[in-house]
Amino acid sequence: MTGLVMPDLDRAVLARRDGIVHALRAIVPGEGVVADPTSMRVYESDGLTAYRQMPMVVVLPETVDQVSRVLAYCHAEGIKVVPRGAGTSLSGGALPLGDAVLLSMMKFNRVLDVDFPNRVAVVQPGVTNLGITRAVEERGFYYAPDPSSQIACSIGGNVAENSGGVHSLKYGLTTNNVLGLEMVLMTGEVVRIGGRHLDSEGYDLLGLMVGSEGLLAVVTEVTVRILQKPETARAALIGFPSSEQAGAAVAAIIAAGIIPGGMEMMDKPAIAAAEAFVHAGYPLDVEALLIVELDGPAVEVADLLVRVEAIANTHGATECRLSTSEAERLSFWAGRKAAFPAVGRLSPDYYCMDGTIPRAALPLVLRRMGELSQTHGLRVANVFHAGDGNLHPLILYDANIPGELERAEAFGADILRLCVEVGGVLTGEHGVGVEKRDLMGTMFGEDDLKQQQRVKCAFDEKQLLNPGKVFPELHRCAELGRLHVHGGALPHPDIPRF
Ligand SMILES: Cc1cc2nc3c(=O)[nH]c(=O)nc-3n(C[C@H](O)[C@H](O)[C@H](O)COP(=O)(O)OP(=O)(O)OC[C@H]3O[C@@H](n4cnc5c(N)ncnc54)[C@H](O)[C@@H]3O)c2cc1C
């Protein structure tokens, strides 16, 4: 792994591997325990493929009771556990640890109940994001958060990463669409929070769990909100002579009280790549392209499109096309949806970043990113959820050229620092994982981080669930209870800092 320091391997656990595998097989019989290196190879990385690590053993439970017993056993024996869904995380959240059980939840793949009158679906965590829509679309419903990976990623992973997509601007991220969870704590206890109702009394534990990146509990059931499909959806394809003008138009559309179903932006390199790839009919003489989708009753959509066009024109748009058919709307989206693989054709490798900024900072950030591109000597293409201020710069590099991966990582880190500097955050939807772990200090002070770790301790006192992710330093829970530093000496110097 390039420069990534993970917690030290627990040699005592590794020495007991055969016995551990045997004990796990007693809990999850049949093919539910995978221990030979060849079969485990497919689990060695997630979507952040720059980092690879073979797990100690892979376990694929099928029942909540099995999850509970596996966790209780690992808790008693001091064995680390890394939960995993479909393994599409782009931040390394599901990266295995060499001395840990990799707990794959993909056999939890059933839709348990669809409750149309209450507009909820109850699903197991291994159901794919798109699988939920597929289960309810016959009656005109859908599940709104739509990550581009929706055909593959699991709802359990979505919960852990608080995933979003094009429609999150209007319909919210995962956190706004999950109503209840069943989860198993590291001790093996099964806990339920929320349900089919809108709000719960007491602390907002549901809010805490969504986005907790597999560090607090293993999710075994998810209750989600389902929505009725809007009557109409139409899109505008708008070209601008500069990214600054496109960014200003985005802010003005929102300021006018219009909340599009999606509002996406691409810069010139991304437009050229997408057009060459799918021939979507994008204009090639513009510096920035906006796709603005309005959905709702047909009359309202028609009115809003006219207003969006007028706002775009006042911000210097040089081209504006309004979709007049479903086929045309889909053709506007075709290039955007293919943008990542299209950019992949420009260079052997690319590194997808994910930071969020206040919308008004978009022009400044794009300019500074151009300067950083010069400094690091690497090209960058920009595709982003403009309405949310969620950037996805794609840094182009060649892993076969020594040093380029490290330069791409340094460039990415500078972009994320820039996001924080302008009042934004390190991640919009991909999570911290291992990728942004060491940058957490640019956003949070030491006290903030310790307070967050105390929350982790409340759920997982032995720090066995997905350690090495999110937090740049490991603190023992006992240490976090005593914060006195005597004579400037760091307490517990034996604890690994990574
Ligand atoms: C091509 C591509 C496009 C993408 N586009 C988007 C996008 O548009 N928007 C977006 O938000 N993301 C996107 N992603 C990132 C990724 O798909 C999401 O983060 C997704 O939610 C991960 O789901 P997963 O099932 O693959 O989880 P994994 O990668 O397996 O795991 C992700 C995290 O969730 C934890 N986890 C998984 N299951 C459970 C569980 N049952 N209980 C507790 N913790 C669990 C893991 O420990 C890990 O920390 C994209 C990824 C790719 C490869």
The ligand as a Tripos MOL2 file, in Angstrom:
@<TRIPOS>MOLECULE
LIG
   53    58     1     0     0
SMALL
NO_CHARGES

@<TRIPOS>ATOM
      1 C1        -18.3390    3.4920  -10.4280 C.3       1 LIG1
      2 C2        -18.7440    3.9630   -9.0530 C.ar      1 LIG1
      3 C3        -19.6240    5.0220   -8.9630 C.ar      1 LIG1
      4 C4        -20.0080    5.4750   -7.7060 C.ar      1 LIG1
      5 N1        -20.9130    6.5080   -7.6330 N.ar      1 LIG1
      6 C5        -21.3250    6.9270   -6.4330 C.ar      1 LIG1
      7 C6        -22.2860    7.9860   -6.3360 C.ar      1 LIG1
      8 O1        -22.7760    8.5190   -7.3280 O.2       1 LIG1
      9 N2        -22.6580    8.3870   -5.1010 N.ar      1 LIG1
     10 C7        -22.1500    7.7990   -3.9690 C.ar      1 LIG1
     11 O2        -22.5330    8.2120   -2.8800 O.2       1 LIG1
     12 N3        -21.2440    6.8000   -4.0360 N.ar      1 LIG1
     13 C8        -20.8250    6.3490   -5.2280 C.ar      1 LIG1
     14 N4        -19.9120    5.3330   -5.2900 N.ar      1 LIG1
     15 C9        -19.3470    4.7680   -4.0380 C.3       1 LIG1
     16 C10       -20.0300    3.5030   -3.4990 C.3       1 LIG1
     17 O3        -20.7740    2.8380   -4.4950 O.3       1 LIG1
     18 C11       -20.9290    3.8330   -2.2970 C.3       1 LIG1
     19 O4        -20.1380    4.3140   -1.2340 O.3       1 LIG1
     20 C12       -21.7600    2.6390   -1.8090 C.3       1 LIG1
     21 O5        -22.6680    3.0510   -0.8310 O.3       1 LIG1
     22 C13       -20.9270    1.4970   -1.2290 C.3       1 LIG1
     23 O6        -21.7910    0.3820   -1.0770 O.3       1 LIG1
     24 P1        -21.2170   -1.0930   -1.0220 P.3       1 LIG1
     25 O7        -22.3340   -2.0180   -0.8280 O.co2     1 LIG1
     26 O8        -20.3620   -1.3530   -2.1930 O.co2     1 LIG1
     27 O9        -20.3530   -1.0080    0.3060 O.3       1 LIG1
     28 P2        -18.8670   -1.4950    0.5720 P.3       1 LIG1
     29 O10       -17.9460   -0.8510   -0.3890 O.co2     1 LIG1
     30 O11       -18.8210   -2.9630    0.6690 O.co2     1 LIG1
     31 O12       -18.6410   -0.8890    2.0280 O.3       1 LIG1
     32 C14       -18.6530    0.4990    2.2260 C.3       1 LIG1
     33 C15       -18.6480    0.7810    3.7300 C.3       1 LIG1
     34 O13       -19.8500    0.3040    4.2840 O.3       1 LIG1
     35 C16       -19.6090   -0.5930    5.3670 C.3       1 LIG1
     36 N5        -20.6910   -1.5660    5.3030 N.ar      1 LIG1
     37 C17       -21.1260   -2.2600    4.2260 C.ar      1 LIG1
     38 N6        -22.1890   -3.0020    4.5590 N.ar      1 LIG1
     39 C18       -22.4290   -2.7960    5.8680 C.ar      1 LIG1
     40 C19       -23.3970   -3.2850    6.7950 C.ar      1 LIG1
     41 N7        -24.3450   -4.1400    6.4270 N.pl3     1 LIG1
     42 N8        -23.3320   -2.8430    8.0700 N.ar      1 LIG1
     43 C20       -22.3910   -1.9670    8.4660 C.ar      1 LIG1
     44 N9        -21.4600   -1.4710    7.6280 N.ar      1 LIG1
     45 C21       -21.4880   -1.8770    6.3500 C.ar      1 LIG1
     46 C22       -18.2150   -1.1240    5.1020 C.3       1 LIG1
     47 O14       -17.5720   -1.5090    6.3000 O.3       1 LIG1
     48 C23       -17.5350    0.0880    4.4800 C.3       1 LIG1
     49 O15       -17.0660    0.9420    5.4860 O.3       1 LIG1
     50 C24       -19.4900    4.8620   -6.5360 C.ar      1 LIG1
     51 C25       -18.6110    3.7820   -6.6460 C.ar      1 LIG1
     52 C26       -18.2330    3.3420   -7.8890 C.ar      1 LIG1
     53 C27       -17.2900    2.1740   -7.9650 C.3       1 LIG1
@<TRIPOS>BOND
     1     1     2 1
     2     2     3 ar
     3     2    52 ar
     4     3     4 ar
     5     4     5 ar
     6     4    50 ar
     7     5     6 ar
     8     6     7 ar
     9     6    13 1
    10     7     8 2
    11     7     9 ar
    12     9    10 ar
    13    10    11 2
    14    10    12 ar
    15    12    13 ar
    16    13    14 ar
    17    14    15 1
    18    14    50 ar
    19    15    16 1
    20    16    17 1
    21    16    18 1
    22    18    19 1
    23    18    20 1
    24    20    21 1
    25    20    22 1
    26    22    23 1
    27    23    24 1
    28    24    25 2
    29    24    26 1
    30    24    27 1
    31    27    28 1
    32    28    29 2
    33    28    30 1
    34    28    31 1
    35    31    32 1
    36    32    33 1
    37    33    34 1
    38    33    48 1
    39    34    35 1
    40    35    36 1
    41    35    46 1
    42    36    37 ar
    43    36    45 ar
    44    37    38 ar
    45    38    39 ar
    46    39    40 ar
    47    39    45 ar
    48    40    41 1
    49    40    42 ar
    50    42    43 ar
    51    43    44 ar
    52    44    45 ar
    53    46    47 1
    54    46    48 1
    55    48    49 1
    56    50    51 ar
    57    51    52 ar
    58    52    53 1
@<TRIPOS>SUBSTRUCTURE
     1 LIG1         1 GROUP 0 **** ****
